[in-house]
């Protein structure tokens, strides 16, 4: 049996499904797996016999084209595994589970972690690498600085006096953002916290609010435009996002104002490309979406890399063939 590409993802991720369809078209050997939430219809068995000898089987719901069916897959059949946002939204949909169901889901997640370690294949972001990077912004910034990328001064704190001192040193205003973008619900609507611009006066008037939890604060970098670069292996495709043309998106382009925010194909300078590849390698990532600010002087300032970053809207607005680039890399890893 030929080796397969296994894609571990969330059920409603249309961009990933599009990649799976492209892999199927090119080589026909792909399984799209929704490991979470783990249901009674799923089945998993793992066995360890001796040193470095693992056997594992997973039966799960998979999709081919517009059809879904159950598939049983052995770890020995997997040639490449892509870990891309499995279980996104599960914590929200699991609200109200019984104690037994909560324990069952926790046990399933622990078992899946063992399953991932049984896979002796090429990983396009091993889950451990993702967990190590996605909510550790200071680690990312340290690695990026070490490979030569310019990064903004950063502080993590819930001490309002420290935050005021930092904002003062940065010229009076700073950008604040969450350490990790987590989904939550407000009046039944799924949302998350955006990047915001605050000043010393705001901090002084909201000290108790600041003390509630640590926040990531950075020097606000003046923007000419922003760049989203999708990287996989040694290849990348970039998009310039002209966020400054919209009052809605000028602080955080994720406050989408597509009609007033042009998106255009872009090429990073050669030296920045090389530094970004070195950064990805140092972070042990094969795939990621990196965000940059390009200053009015033309400097590229690295903000972060999301190991599970989205690209579908960039592809739709620019025509960049990100789907094809990802699919070709997955197949090359077989």
Secondary structure by P-SEA (a helix, b strand, c coil): ccbbbbbbcccccaaaaaaaaaaaaaccbbbbbbcccccccbbbbbbbcccccccbbbbbbbbcccbbbbbbbbcccccbbbbcccccccccccccccaaaaaaaaaaaaaaaaaaaaccccccccaaaaaaccccaaaaaaaaaaaccccccccccccaaaaaaaaaaaccbbbbbbccbbbbbcccccccccbbbbcaaaaaacccccccbbbbbcccccccbbbbbbbccccbbbbbbcccccccccccccccccccbbbbbbbccaaaaaaaaaaaaaacccbbbbbbbbcccbbbbbcccccccccaaaaaacccaaaaaaaaaaaaac
